[in-house]
Amino acid sequence: MTTAERLKRLSEELSSELQNGILPYWSTRMVDHEHGGFYGRIDASERLHPDSDRGVIMYARILWAFSNACNLYGDRSYLDIAERAKNYLFDHFLDQVNGGFFWMVDCNGNPVDTKKQIYAQGFVIYALSEYHRACSCPRSRQVAIETFELIEKYAWDADNGGYIEACDREWRPGEDMRLSEKETNHPKSMNTHLHVIEPCTNLYRIWPDGCLASRMRDILEIFKTRIFNPATDHFGLLFSSDWQPSSTDASYGHEIEAAWLLDEAAEALADQSLTDSTEAFTRRVAASAAQGLLADGSMAYEYSPTTGHLDAERHWWVQAEAVVGFFNLWQKTGQERYLDYVINAWEYIKAYLIDTVNGEWHWSRLPDGSLNPGKDKAGFWKCPYHNTRMCTELITRINSMLSRRLASV
C-alpha cells in the first residue's frame, strides 16, 4: 500500500469514527432536556447519573469539539450542539460579578465550587474562540478576550514568570492549587501552561493582539528553559513558585501532546526563527515521549525514574495525542517510522478503546489488558476533546496533503 493510500484510508476511518461514533454519543446520550445543557456523567457501565454535578471543563470541551466539527464539515447540526454548550456556560458557569468561570455547578445549574482554576479558564478561551470561528459570535470573542485579560491580571507571576494554578471566586490566589485530587498542592504545573498556550494560539487566530503574541513567546520560553529538564530530556510536572521541580516523573502523553501544540503556537506567530527553534526543541521532546511506546502500538501513561515503575495503563487521551504528535513529527521529518507509530496507535485504538456497541471510547485499558471499570465513559474529565481533535486534526492535514499532491500532478 502506498503512503497516499494509507493516508486516504486513515482519513476515511477517522471521519467515520468521528461522525458515527464520538459526536453522536454526546449529541444524543448526554443532552439533558429537563434541566438544560448536558448531563454530568455516564459511568463505565453505561449508567446515566442525571443528578451528577457538572464541570466547566466538560462543557468547554463539548463547545470546542462541536464548534471544531462544524468548522471542518460545515454542518449546522454540530453548531446547534455547540450553541447549547455555550449558552449553558454563559447562563450557569460565568461569574457575572467577578468575571471568569466557576469550576462546578450542580444538575440545576447552581454553583457548588466557585474557584477559578486557570486550566479551566484556558479551556473556555479555547472553546469560545473556536465557536467564534464557526459563527462569528461577537460576545464569545469578547468574553474569550476578557477571560484572557483576567488570568493575565490575577494569575501571571510577574516575578518568576508563568501562571499560578488557581484563584478563588474574587481572583485571590487559591489555597488549594490542585487540578485534581491525585496531585500534590503546588502553585505551578506543566499541564496548566500547556493548556494556556493552546487557547492562546486559538485566540490569536481571531484576535492577533501584540500583548497576546508576547505572552505566547513567554510561555514557549518557559517550556524550553523552566519546564524541560535537559538532564533527562523530559518535562517536569509540578513546580514551586520559582520553578523548582517536585518530582522527576515523565508523563508520556503530555510530552507528545506538547510536541505538536508548541509547534502550533510558534507557527501561529509567523516568525520563522521562532518556528525553527521550537521545532528543534519539540523533536527532542517527541523523541523522549517515544520511550513510552509499547510493543502493541499503544503508549504507556507515566514512568518514574526514581522507582523504576512504568505505569502501562493505556489511557484514551494518551493514545489520541500520540496519533497527532507522531503525525506532526512525520510531516516535519519525513521519517516513515513516525507514520508507522501513527498507524500502530490507531490500530490499537480501534481494537481496544473504541466502543463499537455504544459509541465513544472507553477510558483506558489496564496493564493486564482489561477495561478500567472505575472510570467514566463520559463526565468531568472524559469529554469529546482529545479524540475529536485527533480526528479533525489528521483529517485536515491529510486532506490538505492529498489535495496538494493531486494539484501537482
C-alpha positions, -999 to +999 in steps of 0.1 A: +000+000+000+014+034-010+017+062+015-011+081-002-034+051+001-025+046+037-033+083+044-066+082+024-078+051+043-068+067+077-087+099+069-118+079+059-117+058+091-112+088+113-141+107+097-164+077+101-154+073+138-160+110+145-193+113+127-207+079+137-191+071+170-179+100+190-201+130+183-235+112+182-228+098+217-227+134+231-255+148+210-279+121+220-269+103+252-257+134+271-282+160+263-304+169+293-338+180+280-352+186+315-325+209+331-308+221+300-273+216+289-257+182+292-257+155+320-227+154+342-218+117+340-222+083+324-202+056+341-181+028+327-212+005+327-232+030+306-253+040+335-265+076+334-262+097+366-286+126+359-281+142+393-243+144+390-226+178+393-213+194+361-178+206+354-168+236+334-141+216+316-166+192+302-188+220+289-159+239+274-147+207+257-181+200+243-183+235+230-149+232+214-155+198+199-188+206+181-176+240+170-145+224+156-166+197+138-188+224+123-156+242+111-145+210+094-178+198+079-199+230+077-228+210+093-253+233+112-264+205+134-230+205+151-232+242+157-266+237+174-250+214+200-221+239+204-246+267+210-263+246+237-230+242+255-221+279+250-255+291+264-252+269+294-216+282+301-228+318+299-260+311+320-245+290+348-207+290+349-199+326+341-193+347+372-214+377+364-198+398+391-161+390+390-157+375+356-142+341+347-159+308+350-168+286+380-153+251+384-185+232+390-223+236+392-250+211+403-275+195+380-298+225+384-270+249+373-263+263+408-226+269+416-211+244+440-174+252+436-166+288+426-128+286+423-112+299+391-088+272+380-066+287+354-065+254+334-103+257+331-103+293+321-079+283+294-103+257+280-132+282+280-110+306+260-101+278+236-138+268+231-152+304+227-125+312+202-134+281+182-171+289+184-164+324+171-145+309+142-176+288+134-203+315+135-186+349+142-202+354+176-191+388+189-200+380+226-180+348+225-150+366+212-153+394+237-157+370+267-127+350+255-106+382+254-119+393+288-111+359+303-075+360+290-071+395+304-083+383+338-058+355+340-031+379+329-041+403+357-045+379+385-026+347+377+006+357+359+036+357+382+055+389+373+085+380+395+091+344+383+071+341+351+043+317+345+008+313+359-003+301+393-027+272+393-059+287+408-077+317+423-108+319+444-140+335+433-127+370+437-094+362+419-073+360+451-046+332+449-062+300+460-051+279+490-057+246+472-040+248+439-045+212+428-061+205+395-071+170+407-071+150+439-041+128+427-018+158+426+001+175+454-005+211+462+020+231+440+015+266+426+026+258+391+024+229+366+034+218+332-002+208+324-017+242+331+009+260+310+003+236+281-034+243+282-029+281+284-007+283+254-031+261+235-061+285+239-038+315+234-030+301+199-067+297+191-075+332+205-046+347+184-064+334+153-093+357+160-076+384+179-039+389+167-031+412+197+005+422+203+004+415+241-011+381+234+017+373+210+043+384+235+028+362+262+028+332+238+065+338+233+070+339+271+053+306+276+073+289+248+104+301+266+092+288+299+087+254+284+122+254+270+141+268+300+119+260+331+097+231+324+120+210+303+149+192+321+178+188+297+194+163+320+166+138+315+150+151+282+116+151+300+093+178+313+088+184+349+052+182+360+047+202+393+068+232+404+072+258+432+067+294+425+103+299+415+102+268+392+118+242+415+105+208+403+088+185+428+094+152+410+111+136+381+082+115+368+077+116+330+042+119+315+044+105+280+010+117+269+016+153+280+050+152+262+037+140+229+008+164+231+032+193+239+054+183+210+028+194+185+009+221+204+041+241+209+049+238+172+014+250+165+018+281+188+051+290+172+037+286+137+007+308+145+031+337+154+046+335+119+082+341+130+104+316+111+133+319+136+109+310+164+093+282+144+127+267+136+140+268+172+107+255+186+107+226+161+142+216+170+131+216+207+098+197+201+116+170+181+137+163+212+106+162+233+088+138+209+118+115+209+117+113+247+079+107+246+085+078+222+101+059+251+066+053+262+056+033+231+048-003+238+050-034+216+013-034+208+014+001+193+000+019+224+016+044+246+021+040+284+009+066+308+039+076+330+073+065+342+090+071+375+128+071+372+130+073+410+113+039+415+117+024+380+079+019+378+063+021+344+026+029+345+014+009+315-022+018+317-034+028+282-054+060+287-077+071+258-063+106+257-027+095+256-033+073+225-052+101+208-023+126+214+002+100+202-016+098+169-014+136+164+020+141+178+037+115+157+018+125+126+032+160+132+067+146+136+063+126+104+053+157+085+083+176+099+109+149+093+095+126+065+107+096+085+084+067+078+088+052+113+068+081+127+039+074+103+041+037+114+037+049+150+006+067+140-010+037+122+000+014+150-016+036+177-047+040+156-050+002+152-047-002+190-074+024+195-097+006+170-091-028+186-092-019+223-106+016+231-135+023+207-168+011+220-183-003+188-216-011+205-225+021+224-203+047+208-175+068+222-143+054+237-135+036+269-114+054+295-085+030+294-071-005+293-053-016+325-018-031+321-033-066+321-055-056+291-088-054+309-111-024+307-108+000+335-142-005+353-138+025+377-136+054+352-164+072+335-174+068+299-184+105+299-180+130+326-159+157+343-127+146+326-139+123+299-150+145+271-151+147+233-119+167+231-088+146+226-104+120+203-124+146+183-093+167+179-073+137+168-098+130+141-102+166+129-065+174+130-055+145+109-084+147+085-075+183+079-038+176+075-043+146+053-068+162+030-045+192+026-016+169+017-036+148-007-050+179-024-016+194-029-004+161-043-032+160-068-027+196-078+009+189-086+001+160-110 
